[in-house]
Amino acid sequence: MRQARIHAVLFSCVLTAALVSPALAGKAYDGLWNVKIVTKSGNCDPVAQYPLTVTDGKVSAAGADVTGSVGSQGYVKVSIRGAYANGQLSGNVGSGKWNGASGGIPCSGRWEASRQ
């Protein structure tokens, strides 16, 4: 359960990052996003998927407190409860890396996002 929460927060952060400039970059990435995270090392869930909503440059997800931004060139940088993600969005897709911990044990991997 804790691992799933870390993953959900991480993905939410990634999508939140899709909105650095509320006027320009933010609007360009508004919508519903499906984020898939894959753990490459550590004790977190091997694979998880989460829906995230981006509105006016802000990312939200049910039950997750997410902060982050997306630059005008699509660069994503997000954090959520000690988990961090960064990467690149372009059009309707994006990808990057994430890191966090589960039960005090470090985890890391990649994320992929697609706009619905």
VORO-619669 format. One record per residue (C-alpha): x negated, y, z. Coordinates in steps of 0.02 Angstrom, whole numbers, padded with zeros to 5 digits, always signed. Last residue first. Layout:
XYZ/...
This chain:
+00294+00530-01149/+00121+00608-01137/-00020+00483-01122/-00150+00468-00985/-00302+00359-00959/-00402+00339-00800/-00572+00264-00763/-00654+00186-00610/-00708+00212-00432/-00686+00141-00259/-00779+00176-00096/-00736+00072+00059/-00659+00169+00203/-00499+00066+00197/-00479+00114+00016/-00590+00251-00053/-00595+00379-00194/-00669+00401-00366/-00599+00444-00536/-00661+00453-00716/-00586+00520-00876/-00451+00503-01007/-00322+00604-01101/-00181+00591-01227/-00042+00698-01300/-00146+00839-01372/-00319+00827-01296/-00345+00802-01111/-00518+00780-01038/-00588+00709-00878/-00597+00730-00692/-00531+00637-00542/-00551+00648-00354/-00480+00550-00208/-00494+00624-00033/-00309+00654-00009/-00278+00709-00188/-00399+00797-00301/-00397+00857-00481/-00511+00918-00621/-00456+00904-00803/-00543+00989-00950/-00415+01025-01087/-00508+01167-01175/-00405+01299-01084/-00450+01216-00921/-00339+01093-00830/-00310+01111-00645/-00290+01018-00483/-00188+00986-00328/-00077+00837-00288/+00029+00796-00136/+00114+00633-00186/+00284+00564-00138/+00365+00585-00308/+00239+00657-00429/+00198+00836-00474/+00073+00927-00585/+00071+01115-00603/+00027+01211-00761/+00203+01275-00793/+00276+01101-00766/+00177+00940-00777/+00266+00781-00723/+00175+00623-00674/+00223+00441-00700/+00105+00316-00620/+00016+00158-00676/-00101+00043-00577/-00243-00076-00616/-00371-00166-00507/-00297-00102-00343/-00437-00028-00238/-00578-00130-00157/-00729-00058-00247/-00792-00047-00425/-00714-00032-00599/-00538+00012-00544/-00422+00052-00689/-00297+00194-00679/-00152+00218-00797/-00063+00384-00807/+00105+00409-00893/+00140+00593-00923/+00303+00688-00924/+00295+00864-00992/+00190+01021-00992/+00015+01006-01067/+00016+01155-01186/+00113+01256-01059/-00029+01240-00935/-00165+01283-01061/-00083+01446-01111/+00017+01532-00976/-00017+01420-00828/-00202+01411-00868/-00272+01260-00782/-00129+01141-00820/-00185+00966-00867/-00271+00956-00700/-00107+00910-00626/-00112+00757-00735/-00274+00700-00660/-00218+00745-00487/-00061+00643-00505/-00167+00501-00562/-00275+00510-00407/-00129+00529-00290/-00047+00375-00362/-00210+00278-00351/-00236+00326-00169/-00055+00280-00131/-00076+00112-00217/-00231+00077-00114/-00140+00119+00046/+00000+00000+00000/
